[in-house]
Amino acid sequence: MSHSRPNILFISTDQQHYSALGAVNPKIHTPALDRLAAEGTRFDRAYCPNPTCSPTRASLITGMYPSQHGCWAIGVKLPEDVPTVGDVFQQHGYASILVGKAHFQPLASRPGSESIECQPLLRDLDFWRRFHGPWYGFDHVETARMHGNESHAGQHYAIWMEEKGLTNWRDYFQEWPRNPNDKYAGPYYMRDALTWDLPEEFHHSHWVGERTIANIQRCL
């Protein structure tokens, strides 16, 4: 890639309300994000295209409304032939990399709507050791799809934990299949707050940061 063109880093947080930012709420302490807000541009008329996860993520990488790209709800797959920002980057000679949560596909794979983000494939680490894309226009992907200690943990994130020495990482996450009546595994509105014994250095935020930096250094 020519050095006359800029490198582009897109950072997206997950499940973060707009008020959970120190730049607009002094009760919140988010120094890194506050610095980005202070040194960059803040948009106060930007609106989420959908209140749920997958449709909004699909809109972020396609530039389309859910009614256009086809992923209109959680559990609905983003068609793999829909053009994405990764495709555009590739067309202009960029290396396109996705690290972190994707959630473009449902937790259940069905005929005509096959998903690699499904159980039990999420914890088939041999599959994820082989798979790094291309996927949705990205040359290289390292992904995970859970929140906190959910049973969805696996994929490249689990491989990283094992390589870091946490071979018993499954002990820190819920089992699959889970009991829907378990108060820690039921609907979000029924859950109580809980503490998590996972050591901080194995948190998925550390994984995302470390692997993002490694991939940037590999491409430069």
C-alpha positions as CSV (number, residue, x, y, z in Angstrom):
1,M,0.0,0.0,0.0
2,S,1.3,3.5,-0.9
3,H,2.4,5.6,2.1
4,S,0.6,8.6,0.5
5,R,-2.7,7.0,1.6
6,P,-3.9,6.9,5.1
7,N,-4.3,3.8,7.2
8,I,-7.8,3.4,8.7
9,L,-8.6,2.1,12.1
10,F,-12.3,1.7,13.0
11,I,-13.1,1.1,16.6
12,S,-16.6,-0.1,17.7
13,T,-17.7,-0.7,21.3
14,D,-20.4,-3.2,22.2
15,Q,-23.6,-2.5,24.1
16,Q,-22.5,1.0,25.1
17,H,-25.2,3.6,25.7
18,Y,-24.3,7.1,24.5
19,S,-24.3,8.4,28.1
20,A,-21.7,5.8,29.1
21,L,-19.0,8.2,28.0
22,G,-17.1,10.6,30.2
23,A,-17.1,13.2,27.4
24,V,-20.9,13.6,27.9
25,N,-21.4,12.2,31.4
26,P,-19.0,13.3,34.2
27,K,-20.1,10.4,36.4
28,I,-18.4,8.0,33.9
29,H,-14.6,7.5,33.7
30,T,-13.6,6.7,30.1
31,P,-10.2,8.5,29.5
32,A,-9.2,6.7,26.3
33,L,-12.6,7.3,24.6
34,D,-12.7,10.9,26.0
35,R,-9.4,11.6,24.4
36,L,-10.7,10.4,21.0
37,A,-13.8,12.6,21.5
38,A,-11.6,15.6,22.4
39,E,-9.2,15.2,19.5
40,G,-11.7,14.1,16.9
41,T,-15.2,14.9,15.7
42,R,-18.3,14.2,17.8
43,F,-21.6,13.6,16.0
44,D,-24.6,14.6,18.1
45,R,-27.2,13.8,15.4
46,A,-26.0,10.2,14.6
47,Y,-28.8,7.6,15.0
48,C,-28.6,3.8,15.3
49,P,-30.4,2.1,12.4
50,N,-31.7,-0.7,14.6
51,P,-32.0,-1.2,18.4
52,T,-30.5,-4.7,18.2
53,C,-27.0,-6.1,17.7
54,S,-26.7,-7.9,14.3
55,P,-28.7,-5.5,12.2
56,T,-26.7,-2.5,13.5
57,R,-23.4,-4.2,13.0
58,A,-24.4,-5.2,9.5
59,S,-25.3,-1.5,8.8
60,L,-21.9,-0.4,10.0
61,I,-20.0,-2.5,7.5
62,T,-22.4,-2.1,4.6
63,G,-23.6,1.5,4.9
64,M,-27.2,0.2,4.3
65,Y,-30.4,0.1,6.3
66,P,-31.4,-3.3,7.6
67,S,-34.3,-3.3,5.1
68,Q,-31.6,-3.1,2.4
69,H,-28.9,-5.5,3.5
70,G,-31.3,-8.1,4.7
71,C,-30.2,-8.7,8.4
72,W,-33.3,-7.1,10.0
73,A,-33.2,-8.9,13.4
74,I,-31.0,-11.0,15.7
75,G,-31.1,-14.6,14.4
76,V,-31.2,-13.4,10.7
77,K,-28.0,-13.9,8.7
78,L,-26.3,-11.1,6.8
79,P,-26.1,-12.4,3.3
80,E,-22.5,-13.1,2.4
81,D,-22.8,-11.5,-1.1
82,V,-23.7,-8.1,0.3
83,P,-20.9,-5.6,-0.4
84,T,-19.1,-4.4,2.7
85,V,-16.5,-1.8,3.6
86,G,-14.0,-4.6,3.6
87,D,-14.7,-5.2,-0.1
88,V,-14.2,-1.5,-0.8
89,F,-10.9,-1.5,1.0
90,Q,-9.7,-4.5,-1.0
91,Q,-10.7,-2.9,-4.2
92,H,-8.4,0.0,-3.4
93,G,-5.4,-2.1,-2.4
94,Y,-5.8,-2.1,1.3
95,A,-5.4,-5.1,3.6
96,S,-8.8,-5.5,5.5
97,I,-8.8,-7.1,8.9
98,L,-11.6,-7.7,11.5
99,V,-10.6,-8.4,15.1
100,G,-13.3,-8.8,17.8
101,K,-17.0,-9.4,17.9
102,A,-18.6,-9.9,14.5
103,H,-22.1,-11.4,15.1
104,F,-23.1,-11.2,11.4
105,Q,-24.6,-14.7,11.6
106,P,-27.1,-16.5,13.9
107,L,-26.4,-18.8,16.8
108,A,-28.3,-21.6,15.0
109,S,-27.4,-22.8,11.5
110,R,-30.3,-23.8,9.3
111,P,-30.5,-25.0,5.6
112,G,-30.4,-21.9,3.4
113,S,-29.0,-19.8,6.3
114,E,-25.8,-21.6,7.3
115,S,-23.8,-20.0,10.1
116,I,-20.3,-20.4,11.3
117,E,-21.1,-18.4,14.4
118,C,-23.2,-21.2,15.8
119,Q,-23.1,-23.9,18.5
120,P,-21.3,-26.3,18.7
121,L,-19.0,-24.9,16.0
122,L,-18.1,-21.8,18.2
123,R,-16.1,-24.1,20.5
124,D,-14.5,-26.3,17.7
125,L,-11.1,-24.7,18.1
126,D,-9.6,-26.9,15.4
127,F,-12.0,-25.2,12.9
128,W,-11.0,-21.8,14.1
129,R,-7.3,-22.5,14.0
130,R,-7.8,-23.2,10.3
131,F,-10.3,-20.4,9.6
132,H,-9.1,-16.8,9.3
133,G,-11.2,-15.6,6.3
134,P,-11.7,-14.2,3.9
135,W,-15.1,-13.4,5.3
136,Y,-17.5,-10.5,4.5
137,G,-14.9,-8.7,2.5
138,F,-12.2,-8.9,5.2
139,D,-8.9,-10.6,4.3
140,H,-8.2,-11.8,7.8
141,V,-10.6,-12.3,10.8
142,E,-10.1,-13.1,14.4
143,T,-13.4,-13.2,16.1
144,A,-15.6,-13.9,19.2
145,R,-19.3,-13.4,19.8
146,M,-20.2,-13.5,23.5
147,H,-21.0,-11.0,26.2
148,G,-19.2,-11.6,29.5
149,N,-19.4,-15.2,30.7
150,E,-21.9,-16.4,28.1
151,S,-21.6,-19.9,26.7
152,H,-20.9,-18.5,23.3
153,A,-17.2,-18.1,24.2
154,G,-14.8,-19.8,21.8
155,Q,-13.4,-19.1,18.4
156,H,-10.1,-17.2,18.1
157,Y,-10.6,-15.7,21.5
158,A,-10.5,-19.1,23.2
159,I,-7.4,-20.1,21.2
160,W,-5.7,-17.0,22.5
161,M,-6.6,-17.8,26.1
162,E,-5.1,-21.3,25.7
163,E,-2.0,-19.9,24.1
164,K,-1.6,-17.6,27.1
165,G,-1.8,-20.5,29.5
166,L,-5.5,-20.5,30.5
167,T,-6.2,-24.0,29.4
168,N,-9.2,-24.2,31.8
169,W,-10.9,-21.2,30.2
170,R,-14.2,-23.1,30.0
171,D,-14.5,-23.0,33.8
172,Y,-15.1,-19.3,33.6
173,F,-17.9,-19.5,31.1
174,Q,-21.4,-21.0,31.1
175,E,-21.9,-24.5,29.8
176,W,-23.7,-25.3,26.5
177,P,-26.5,-26.3,26.3
178,R,-27.5,-24.0,29.1
179,N,-30.5,-24.2,31.4
180,P,-32.9,-21.5,30.3
181,N,-34.2,-21.3,33.9
182,D,-30.7,-20.5,35.3
183,K,-30.9,-16.9,36.6
184,Y,-27.5,-16.2,35.0
185,A,-28.5,-17.6,31.7
186,G,-32.0,-16.4,31.2
187,P,-33.3,-13.4,29.4
188,Y,-31.3,-10.2,30.0
189,Y,-34.1,-8.5,31.8
190,M,-34.2,-11.3,34.4
191,R,-30.5,-11.3,35.2
192,D,-28.9,-10.2,38.4
193,A,-25.6,-8.3,38.5
194,L,-22.7,-10.7,39.0
195,T,-19.0,-10.7,39.5
196,W,-16.7,-12.7,37.2
197,D,-13.6,-14.6,38.4
198,L,-11.9,-14.5,35.0
199,P,-8.5,-12.9,35.5
200,E,-8.4,-9.4,34.0
201,E,-5.5,-10.2,31.7
202,F,-7.7,-12.8,29.9
203,H,-10.6,-10.5,29.3
204,H,-11.7,-10.2,25.7
205,S,-10.8,-6.5,25.7
206,H,-7.2,-7.4,26.2
207,W,-7.4,-10.0,23.4
208,V,-8.9,-7.4,21.0
209,G,-6.3,-4.8,21.8
210,E,-3.3,-7.2,21.6
211,R,-4.4,-8.9,18.4
212,T,-5.3,-5.6,16.7
213,I,-1.9,-4.1,17.5
214,A,-0.2,-7.3,16.2
215,N,-2.2,-7.2,12.9
216,I,-1.4,-3.5,12.4
217,Q,2.3,-4.2,12.9
218,R,2.1,-7.1,10.5
219,C,0.7,-4.9,7.8
220,L,3.0,-1.9,8.1
